[in-house]
Amino acid sequence: MAIDKPQSRIGLYLLLVLLFSSVFYALIIGCGHVAGARGMYVTGLMWSPAMAALLTCRLSGKSYTELGFNWPHSRWILMAWLLPFAYAGCAYIIVWVSGLGSFGNPAFLAEMGKSLGWPNAPAWLIEAGSLLLFGVFGLAGGVSTGLGEEIGWRGFLTPEVTRAWGFTRGTLFTGVIWTSWHLPVLLFADYNAGTPWWFGMPCFALMVLGISFVFAWLRLRSGSVWPAAILHGSHNVLIQVWLTPITGARGHITPYAIDEFGFMLALAGIVVGMVFWRKRAALPALA
């Protein structure tokens, strides 16, 4: 059957996202850990938006090609990869310089030196080598899981909500949905960085709402889902695998300042989101 109205396709899609995701919510919450089943539960959860998007296309008569699988110009790929180094890097540099946290966590450096096979290497070499490895080769793993979300949120949902309500309202809607989709594992499992839920949840929501404008702008400007997937992978790997672990605690304030549940990335997300919102005139019109 063909479904012509974007609002109807959006409703069907969100229902399917809930159905697919609920299976993995139950498994993650049941074991209490996002790392349950060696991370396969969370991988299944991250691919639920993609499964919902593909099934919605099948049921509504929407072409799979509209999900944006075409490879875009290399400048969009490069921009997507480097953007987290800019906004997350600035946030963490402020944390280190201000004393909210320290750079060069000794526990991380010792573990990483052993893992790299460089137990006697100087700290700067371990820091630079690990950043290079994670930032370049670790990107593949980050994209492989992030792509599942991006096929759904940006490949399918972003063009539909933009047609229905325009870039600003549509992107805010997507940001609210994206945030809400994370809440079950934030509230009932261990998806947080050590702050209370009442603090971490608003910080996470502000960050997601802000960067949603970056993701949506790249998807619409490039005409491809791949920049969003690469941005997602680069963001997750850089923050979760390098920036947060390499930051040492400076008292009880550090967890409240860093990671996706701290206030610095929330502020960075709002700033970078405003930058791309102001560039909305450069986006093509959707038929």
N, C-alpha and C positions, 0 to 999 in steps of 0.2 A: 504494500500500500504506500501511496505517496502522501507525505505530510508537508504541506506547503508553508505553514506559518512557523517562523523561528521560535515563537513562544511555545508551541506544541512540541517541537523537537527538543527544546530545552527541558521541558517538563518530563518527557520520556527519558531523556538522558540522565537527569538527576535521580529519577526513580531507579534506573538500572545501576547507577553508581552506588546508591545506598544498598541495593540488594547484593551486589558483588562485594562491596567493602565490608558489609556486616559479617560475612564469613570470617574474614581475617581480623576484624575487630574482636570477635569472640575468641579466636585462637590466641591473639596477643594478650588480651585482658585475662584470659584463662590462665596463662603461664606467668603473666605479670611483667613480661619483658619484651621490648621491641626486638631484642636479639634472639628471641625464641626460635627454635628450629634452625639455629645457625643463620638467622637473618632471613630465612625463606618466607616466614609469615609477613614480614614487612615488605619484602619484594612483591609478594602476592597483592598486598594492599596497594602498593604503588602502581601496580599494573591494572588495578580495578578500573580507574578512569579510562584507560585505553580500551579495555574489554567492553565497557559500557558505550564508548564512542563507536566502536566497530559494530556492535549490535544495533545501536541506534541508527547508524547509516543503513544497515541491512533492513531494518524494520520500516524506516521512513522513506526509503528510496533515494537517500542522499548519496552522492558518489563518494567513494573512498578517496578519490584524488583530491577532494576538497579539504582533506585533513592536512594537506601541505607537506607531503613526503618528498617533494622535489628539492634538490640540493640548491641552496641559494648562492649568491655572490660571496666570495671569500671574505669580504669586509664585514659582513654580518656575523660570520663564524668567528672571526678574530675579535670583534667587539664583544660578542657574547662570552667568549672565553676570558677576556681580560677585565670585564666590568666588575666581577667580584673582587679582583685584586685592588681595584680603585675604591669602591665604597666600603667593603669589609676591611681592607688594609688600612684605610684612613681611620676607621672606627677603632681598630686595635692599636694603631700607633698613638692615638689620643689616650687610650687606656694605659699604655706603657709609659708614655711621657708624663702623664698626670700622676702616676703612682697608684692608680686604681688596680693595677696588676703589673707584674714584672715580665720582661722578655727573657726567654731562655730557661724555662722550667727544668731544673736539674734532673728530675725523674724522667721527663720526656726525653731529654738529651741522652741519658744513660741507656734507656730502653732502645731509642732509635739508633744510637751508636752500635749497640750489640746486634740489633736487627740488620743493619747495613754491613756488618762485618768490619766496622771501624771503631772498635772500643777505645782506642788510644788517640783518635783523631781530635783536633781542636774543635771547640764548640761551634765556631763559625762555619767550619766545613760540614759538620753534621746538619746545622741549620740550613745552609744553602743547598746541600745535596738532597735533604729530605724534601725541601720545598720544590726543587726541580723535579724530583721523581713523582711526588704527589700531584703537582700542578700540571704535569705533562702526561705521564703514563697512568696516574691514578684517575685521570679524567675519563678514561674509557669505562671504568667500573661505575663512576658516578653517572655518566650519560646512560648507561644500560638500564639503570633503575629509574632515573629521572625521566627517561623517554616515556615510560608508562604513564606517568602523570601528565606529561606535556601533550601527548597525543589526545588526551581527554580535555584538560583545562585550556590549552592554547590551540591545539589542532582542531578540535570540535567546538568547544564552548565559546572561545573568544570571538570568532567570526559571527557566531549566532547571536550573542548578546550585543555585539556592536551593531548588527543589522536591526535588532529589536529596539535598543535604547541609546545607541550612540556610544562613542569611545569612553567618555567619562563615567556615565552611569553603568554601562556594561562592564567596565573593568572593575568598578567598585563592587558590583554584584559578584563577579568572579572571585574577587579577593575575599569577600565574605564567605562564599561557598568553600573556597580553598582553605581558609582558616577553620571553618566549622568542621570540615572533613578531618582535620588533625585532632580535634578536641577529645574524642574518645580515648585515644592512646596517650594524650597529654594528661587527662584527668584520672584515668583508671589504670594506666600502666606507668612505665618509667621513662617516657619521652620528655625529659627535661634535663637541665644542667645544674640542678641542685638548688633552685630557688622555689619558694612556695608557689602553688598554682595561681594564687590571686595576684602575684606579681608577674610571674612568667607568662601567663596567658595573655594579658594586655600587651606586653612587650612583643610577644610573638605575633599577635594580631596586627599591631601597627607596622611591624617589619613586613609582614606578608602583604598587607594592603598597599604599602608603598612600592615594594618591588613588583607587585602585580602590574603596575603601569609600565615598568621596564619590559617585562615578559610580553605583555600584550602589544606594546609598540614594536618590538622586534618581530613578533609573529606577523603582524599586519604589514609592516614596512617591507619585510623580506619576502612575504608570501610563502613562508616555509615554517614548519614546526621545528626544524633542526636547530636554529639559533636558540630557541627557548629551551630545548633539551640540553644543549651545551652549556647555556647559562645555569640551568638547574644543577647539572653535574659539577660545574666549576664552583658554584656557590657551596654545595654540600661538602665537597672534598676539601676545599680551602678552609672553610670554617670548622667543620667537625673533625677533620683529620690533622690539620696543621695549626691554625691560628689559636683555637681554644686549647689544645694540649700543650702548645709551646708557651702558654701564658701561665706564669706562676701566681699563686695567691698572695695578696697583700692584705691580710685581715679578712673579715667577713664580707667586705664590700665587693670583692672581685666577682663572685658568681652573679651578683646583681648587675654588673657592668658588661660582662662578656657573653658570648654565644647568642643563639637565637632567642634566648629567654631573658636577655639583659637589655638595659636601656640604650647602650651605645649603638647596637645594630638596629634597634627600633628607630632611633634618630637618623641613622644613615639611610635606612629604607625610605623614610619620609622625604629626605632631601633628594635622593636619586629619583624617587617617584615623581616629585615635583618637576625635576629637570625634564623628564621624558613626557610628562603631561603637557608641559609648555611646548613641546615639539609635535603636538598632535596634528597640527595643520599640515605636516609633511606626509600624513598617512593617506593612502589611496581610498577612494570611495568603494564601498562594497555593493555589489549588485544585489 
